Amino acid sequence: MKKSLSKIISILLVLIMAISIVPNSSIIVSAIDKTGQCGENVYWDFNSQTGELIISGTGKMYDYGYWDSPFRTAEIYKITITNGVTSIGNHAFAHCKSFKEIIIPDSVTEIGANAFFGCIKLSSLTFSSKSK
């Protein structure tokens, strides 16, 4: 009886460890390969072929929790925010480790806490009054 209980516990531990190390980015990337809403009147469109994420609309982006952003593990290389969007939410792009470039229009007057936390490849930040 003790041996079979030990085997069951061992198998469960191995399964838990295997599940915890499997990356979930493919689930998130396929879910983001569309359009969605990221504010009351703010929307996103992600093109997985080019890796560009476009945030458009009017008003504020949603604030996200530390791990809640729908963009956090997608293969985003460039983010363009269009004129009319007024804020970048808390943790909006946190943990987006692939993106290198972001274009922010003059209409953005607020950038939330940790909006770019963990964006280790970000090397180009452009503020533009002519953003789409």
C-alpha positions, 0 to 999 in steps of 0.5 A: 500500500505504501509503495503504490501511494509513493508511486502515485505521489511521485507521478503527480509531482512529475506531472505538476513539474512538467506542467509548470515548465511548459511555456504558455506563450503559444496560447497567448500568442494565438489569442492575441493574433486578432483584435481586442479591447484594452480600454473603454474606447481603446482597441488593439490589433496584433499582426503576428506576421510582422510582430506589430501591435497597434493600439488605437481609439480614444481615451485611457487604456485599462490598468492591468495587474502584474501578470494580467496584460494580454500582451505580456508573452506575445512576440511583439517587436513594435508597438504603435499607439495612435493619436487619441489614446490618452494613457498607457495603463499600469503594467500594460506592456510589462514582461513584453521581452521581445519588443524593441520600439514604441511610438507614443503620440502627443495625446498620451499624457499619462504612463501607468506604473510599471507599464514597461517593466521587464521590457529588456530589448526596448531601445527606441522610444519615439514621441510623435504628434503624427502617429497615425 
